[in-house]
Each structure stands twice: as C-alpha cells, then as structure tokens.
C-alpha cells in the first residue's frame, strides 16, 4: 500500500512515506495528549490502520488480541482526533498527538494507559514492588461502556 523501502538514504532523508512494518505487518505507535503532553497509550497499526488514520484524522489501530482493526473511541465515545502524525528517522515507529477532550484513552477507564508509577531506587524484593497510582479517578466505568464485549486484552 505504501511506497516500497528501497534504500537507507531515501528512508532517512527522503520525503516519501515508506513505513517499516514488522514481520506481523505492524508498526508501534505512541500516542500523546495534545493538551497535557502526557503519553496516553502505546499501540500498533497495520497498513490499513495507518491509511485510515491519515484519511480520517482519527486514530485507528490494529488490535493484536482481537486480530481486528479498531477505531479508537468507537465504543467509549472518546475518539482520538489526530492533530499531528510523525514517523521516526528509519520509519519504523509512529508518534501521534491527539485531542481526546476530557475523555480517556485506557480501556480500564483512566485517561492514560500509563496511570501507575514504578518507584526508583534499590530493589529489595522484585516480587513485591509496589506502584503508585498517578491517576486517582477514572474517566469512565469500563463495566458500563464495554458490557457484553470481550475483554480488549488477554493475559
């Protein structure tokens, strides 16, 4: 779908999009909140998700657990409106800046998927590292929003 990757100079210094998808046809995506500058989530896109994101200006991802295209916010109502889409130097990683209004991006109900902090310093017991919740309140109740749907993640 996108331009074939032909040489390093063209990929790193050229102006034509030529994304490098992994062996599963995916490219990692880090999504940032335009308002707060916090990282909201990390996901993946396949070529179709990237094309739809570009065309609709709304984030689409590939769900690895459900094995399907996923329009972020379609169920919760918190659509990620893409304000900027960047790709790194070797075109194998994407950075989205999005507007989610006052909504959330995490299927657990928090604003960001990165709602816990890991303490830094000496580790006495790796099986008992207690994290700190940085977000105290959820933006929505996942039980109400996703009732009757399969859990978006598998352990």
N, C-alpha and C positions, 0 to 999 in steps of 0.2 A: 504494500500500500504506500509506504513512504520511500524516499529515494534510497537506492542501494548504497551501502557503505563501500567506498572504493579505495580511499587512501587516507592516511592519518592527517595529512595537511588539510585536505578538504573537510574532514570531520572536525578537526580542532580549530581551523582558521576560516573555513568556508561559511557561507551564509545560507546554505540549503539544509533544511531539517533532514537528518539521517539517523534516527534513533537506533540504539543498540538494545534489542530485546534479548533476554536471557534464553537458555535452552528450552524453557517452558513458554516462551513468547511474551515475557513480562518485563516491565521496566519499573523500578521502585520510584515512589512518589512521596515527597514530604510536603505536607500541607500546612500553611502558616495563616494565622488570622491577620487580616489587614489592619484591624483596629488595635489589637493588643500586641501584635508581633509574636505571640506565643505559638509554638508548634501544636497544631490541633491533632494531627494523626500522621501515620505512615501507611501507605497502601501500595497497590500495584495497578498498572494499566497494561492492557494488551493494545494492539494497534487500533482496534475498533474503539476502545475506551478513549484513547488519546485523540482520535479523529472526532468523536462525539464531543469531547471536552472542548476542543478547538472550535468546532462549529456552533455549539450551543452556548458557550461561555458559562457552562455549569459543569461541575466535576462529575465525571463518570470513572468508575474503577472496575477492575476485574476482581471478583470475589474468589479467592483460592479455595475456600472451604465449600462454597456453594457451586463453584465452577460455572459462574454466570456473570454477565455484565450487570453493573449495579450503578444506578443513578443516585448519587449520594443525596439523601434527604427526601427521596420519593415517598418513603413510608412515614418518617418522623415529621416531615414538613420543613426541616432545616436544610434546605438546598444550599449547596456551596456555590455562590456566584463567583466565578473566576475573574479576578481583576488583573492578574499577571500570571503568565506561564513561562518559566525559564527551564533551560536544559543545561547540564554541566558541560565541561570542556570536551569530554570524549563522548558526549551524547548518550550516556547510559544511566542517567538519573534525572528526575524531574522535580522541580520546586514550584508549587502552586501558592499564590497568595489569593485568599478568598474572603468574601464577606458572608458571614452566617447570621448577620443581625444580632439578636440577643439569644440565639439558639445554641444548640450543642452539636458536636461532631462525633461523640463517642456513643456507641450502641449501649453502653452501660448507663448512659444518662447524663454524664458530665459534659462540660463544654469542650474539653480537650481529652484525648485519649491518654495524655501524659499528666494524669491528675495526682500521681504519687511521687514522692522524692525519696531517693535512697541515701541514707546517711553516709558521709565520707569519713575516712579515718581508719584506724586499726580495727581489724575484724577478729573478734574472739571466737565466734561460732558462726560459720557460714550457713548453718541450718536455722539460725534464729536472728536474721537481720530484719529489724522492724522498720517499715517505711512510714513516712509522714504524709498524710493527705493534705495536699495543697489546695484542693478544691473541696469545700465543705458541703456545698449544696449541688444537687443535680438540676439540670435544666429541664428534664422531663422524666417521666416514670416509664422505664422500658417495658414493664409488665403491661401497661395500658397501650403503649404505642405498637409493640410487636406481638400482642397476644394472637395466638393461633399460627404464628410463623415460626419456622425453625430457627434455633439459636444461630446467630450470624457467625459464631466461632465454634471451633471444635478443639478440644484439648487433646 
